[in-house]
């Protein structure tokens, strides 16, 4: 599938899949979306406590990198697991402008390390942040009550509806601890129904720039 690097409206880059007309992040702003959906409406709920995070769709590493930066600023201890079936290439990683846009030159080596560290191994990035990258399909996830927070950042329902199925959300529900939270940029009725069917309590929140709404689900 042909891929290209494009600039989103907030100046940050993302990967565009031409055949699907689908992007790894919002065209309205990759960094803005990540901060709004996953940090403001997810991570911020767990301030002042150590947490474990599961990311569904590690992709460019943007969500993980921003979460790392947040942990360094706040001192919060985070154990981060990123699942990705199709890792991005080294050339694509180098084309991302997140270091410049986030004004994080002092952490450039960290971003590179996130993509070069071994898969299936826990890697220590600081006293606050560890990362384990798992190369697997989402339907293979079988964790039980392991995570406090899930960043659900799969490709959209329009192109991959199977990733938003009841079966997948059942796995998400089981992988969360009691009172655990899942946040996603999605706000389709069919997605909400699948979440509720497996036991989630779902709330609709204001979406990131360019998107009216998003979901947050709690176990």
C-alpha positions as a printed NumPy array, in Angstrom:
array([[  0.   ,   0.   ,   0.   ],
       [  1.47 ,   3.353,  -1.045],
       [  2.381,   5.628,   1.847],
       [  3.369,   9.293,   1.99 ],
       [  4.391,  11.748,   4.68 ],
       [  2.05 ,  14.736,   4.933],
       [  1.885,  17.801,   7.137],
       [ -1.235,  18.23 ,   9.274],
       [ -2.877,  21.562,  10.051],
       [ -0.986,  22.116,  13.327],
       [  2.335,  21.738,  11.49 ],
       [  3.12 ,  18.205,  12.677],
       [  3.502,  15.312,  10.263],
       [  1.746,  11.988,   9.82 ],
       [  1.644,   9.041,   7.427],
       [ -1.062,   8.963,   4.766],
       [ -2.178,   5.67 ,   3.188],
       [ -3.262,   6.663,  -0.316],
       [ -5.326,   3.582,  -1.166],
       [ -7.505,   4.013,   1.931],
       [ -7.246,   7.81 ,   2.122],
       [ -6.506,   7.209,   5.788],
       [ -3.918,   8.826,   8.067],
       [ -2.151,   7.63 ,  11.193],
       [ -3.262,  10.859,  12.893],
       [ -5.803,  13.591,  12.306],
       [ -5.2  ,  15.8  ,   9.269],
       [ -6.397,  18.655,  11.462],
       [ -3.379,  18.253,  13.739],
       [ -1.487,  15.138,  14.782],
       [ -0.02 ,  16.583,  17.975],
       [ -3.212,  18.436,  18.896],
       [ -5.206,  15.218,  18.553],
       [ -2.769,  13.194,  20.656],
       [ -2.723,  15.749,  23.455],
       [ -6.492,  16.215,  23.502],
       [ -7.65 ,  12.602,  23.22 ],
       [ -4.968,  10.668,  25.061],
       [ -3.364,  13.134,  27.476],
       [ -6.121,  15.584,  28.461],
       [ -8.948,  13.026,  28.473],
       [ -6.944,   9.956,  29.461],
       [ -3.612,  10.343,  31.223],
       [ -4.74 ,  13.416,  33.182],
       [ -7.285,  11.269,  35.049],
       [ -4.426,   9.383,  36.695],
       [ -2.197,  12.208,  37.885],
       [ -0.071,  11.587,  40.955],
       [ -0.162,   7.804,  40.634],
       [  1.879,   5.125,  38.913],
       [  0.001,   3.639,  35.964],
       [  0.249,   1.1  ,  33.188],
       [ -0.855,   2.069,  29.665],
       [ -1.719,  -0.067,  26.644],
       [ -1.601,   1.64 ,  23.252],
       [ -3.538,   0.022,  20.428],
       [ -1.595,   1.132,  17.366],
       [  1.958,   2.226,  18.303],
       [  2.462,   3.594,  14.779],
       [  4.758,   6.616,  14.58 ],
       [  5.377,   6.593,  18.332],
       [  3.829,  10.046,  18.77 ],
       [  1.48 ,   9.08 ,  21.604],
       [  4.228,   7.216,  23.438],
       [  6.675,  10.092,  23.012],
       [  4.255,  12.729,  24.286],
       [  3.395,  10.468,  27.231],
       [  7.112,  10.127,  27.983],
       [  7.5  ,  13.919,  27.94 ],
       [  4.537,  14.23 ,  30.309],
       [  6.068,  11.709,  32.709],
       [  9.358,  13.592,  32.771],
       [  7.593,  16.847,  33.541],
       [  5.298,  15.465,  36.226],
       [  7.474,  12.728,  37.701],
       [  4.68 ,  10.207,  37.156],
       [  5.79 ,   6.575,  36.801],
       [  4.433,   4.987,  33.623],
       [  4.748,   1.432,  32.321],
       [  3.829,   1.711,  28.633],
       [  2.987,  -1.126,  26.253],
       [  2.545,  -0.373,  22.548],
       [  0.998,  -2.959,  20.206],
       [  1.692,  -2.738,  16.488],
       [  1.319,  -5.37 ,  13.765],
       [  3.052,  -3.366,  11.033],
       [  5.899,  -1.193,  12.363],
       [  6.74 ,   1.996,  10.496],
       [ 10.004,   2.095,   8.544],
       [ 13.174,   3.867,   9.639],
       [ 12.79 ,   6.377,   6.796],
       [  9.276,   7.239,   7.949],
       [ 10.441,   7.715,  11.537],
       [ 13.186,  10.088,  10.396],
       [ 10.646,  12.081,   8.387],
       [  8.494,  12.841,  11.425],
       [  8.981,  16.393,  12.761],
       [  7.761,  15.768,  16.29 ],
       [ 11.028,  16.829,  17.931],
       [ 10.836,  20.279,  16.372],
       [  7.091,  20.754,  16.839],
       [  7.178,  19.637,  20.475],
       [ 10.359,  21.66 ,  21.132],
       [ 11.924,  18.523,  22.589],
       [ 15.467,  18.585,  21.174],
       [ 16.84 ,  17.296,  24.472],
       [ 14.748,  14.131,  24.029],
       [ 15.518,  13.39 ,  20.375],
       [ 17.572,  10.319,  21.341],
       [ 14.596,   9.037,  23.333],
       [ 12.281,   9.236,  20.311],
       [ 14.825,   7.403,  18.166],
       [ 15.316,   4.776,  20.872],
       [ 11.576,   4.13 ,  20.96 ],
       [ 11.836,   2.901,  17.382],
       [ 15.182,   1.096,  17.617],
       [ 14.746,  -0.738,  20.933],
       [ 13.982,  -4.451,  20.757],
       [ 10.457,  -5.708,  20.331],
       [  8.968,  -7.911,  23.07 ],
       [ 11.413,  -6.537,  25.655],
       [ 10.8  ,  -3.964,  28.382],
       [ 13.157,  -1.021,  27.876],
       [ 13.903,   1.586,  30.543],
       [ 13.87 ,   5.147,  29.206],
       [ 14.109,   7.001,  32.512],
       [ 13.393,   6.513,  36.186],
       [  9.759,   7.218,  35.351],
       [  9.107,   5.583,  31.987],
       [  9.426,   2.067,  30.572],
       [  8.284,   0.866,  27.155],
       [  7.49 ,  -2.587,  25.814],
       [  6.69 ,  -2.839,  22.116],
       [  4.697,  -5.904,  21.136],
       [  4.46 ,  -6.899,  17.486],
       [  1.066,  -8.584,  17.33 ],
       [ -2.406,  -8.299,  15.874],
       [ -5.003,  -6.736,  18.148],
       [ -7.096,  -9.914,  18.186],
       [ -4.107, -11.719,  19.751],
       [ -4.124,  -9.559,  22.884],
       [ -4.946, -11.682,  25.929],
       [ -3.926,  -9.564,  28.94 ],
       [ -6.118,  -9.848,  32.03 ],
       [ -6.622,  -6.869,  34.379],
       [ -3.169,  -5.491,  33.6  ],
       [ -3.72 ,  -1.887,  32.505],
       [ -5.114,   1.297,  34.027],
       [ -5.505,   3.126,  30.727],
       [ -5.864,   2.197,  27.06 ],
       [ -5.078,   4.536,  24.186],
       [ -7.249,   3.05 ,  21.427],
       [ -5.701,   4.509,  18.273],
       [ -6.496,   1.953,  15.582],
       [ -7.213,   2.94 ,  11.988],
       [-10.731,   4.252,  11.531],
       [-13.931,   2.216,  11.387],
       [-14.443,   3.25 ,   7.75 ],
       [-11.382,   1.287,   6.586],
       [-10.999,  -1.401,   9.276],
       [-14.339,  -2.012,  11.009],
       [-13.084,  -5.353,  12.347],
       [-10.76 ,  -3.475,  14.725],
       [-13.794,  -1.838,  16.362],
       [-15.793,  -5.017,  16.916],
       [-17.386,  -6.376,  20.067],
       [-14.724,  -9.099,  20.115],
       [-11.902,  -6.541,  20.194],
       [-13.554,  -4.407,  22.859],
       [-14.141,  -7.517,  24.961],
       [-10.366,  -8.011,  24.941],
       [ -9.892,  -4.369,  25.897],
       [-12.372,  -4.68 ,  28.766],
       [-10.681,  -7.804,  30.123],
       [ -7.219,  -6.234,  29.894],
       [ -8.199,  -3.265,  32.078],
       [ -8.11 ,  -3.201,  35.845],
       [-11.281,  -2.299,  37.721],
       [-12.1  ,   1.388,  37.085],
       [ -9.707,   1.35 ,  34.143],
       [-10.311,   3.76 ,  31.258],
       [-10.193,   3.518,  27.458],
       [ -9.994,   6.686,  25.362],
       [-10.336,   6.959,  21.596],
       [-10.858,   9.606,  18.953],
       [-13.865,   7.648,  17.623],
       [-17.489,   8.656,  18.177],
       [-19.598,   6.311,  15.993],
       [-22.793,   4.853,  17.351],
       [-21.808,   1.332,  16.316],
       [-18.572,   1.663,  18.311],
       [-20.431,   2.858,  21.389],
       [-22.85 ,  -0.07 ,  21.162],
       [-19.966,  -2.552,  21.014],
       [-18.336,  -0.969,  24.048],
       [-21.549,  -1.051,  26.064],
       [-22.224,  -4.653,  25.051],
       [-19.011,  -5.863,  26.701],
       [-19.635,  -3.905,  29.897],
       [-18.131,  -0.431,  29.449],
       [-19.783,   2.738,  30.679],
       [-19.317,   5.182,  27.803],
       [-19.314,   8.961,  27.809],
       [-19.164,  11.291,  24.826],
       [-16.705,  14.186,  25.116],
       [-15.761,  17.143,  22.954],
       [-13.377,  15.978,  20.252],
       [-10.002,  17.384,  19.183],
       [ -9.758,  20.174,  16.59 ],
       [-11.612,  19.188,  13.44 ],
       [-13.686,  16.512,  15.171],
       [-16.856,  17.241,  17.115],
       [-16.857,  14.312,  19.561],
       [-14.835,  11.425,  21.03 ],
       [-15.47 ,   8.54 ,  23.444],
       [-14.154,   7.694,  26.872],
       [-15.131,   4.309,  28.296],
       [-14.725,   3.083,  31.875],
       [-14.66 ,  -0.419,  33.296]])
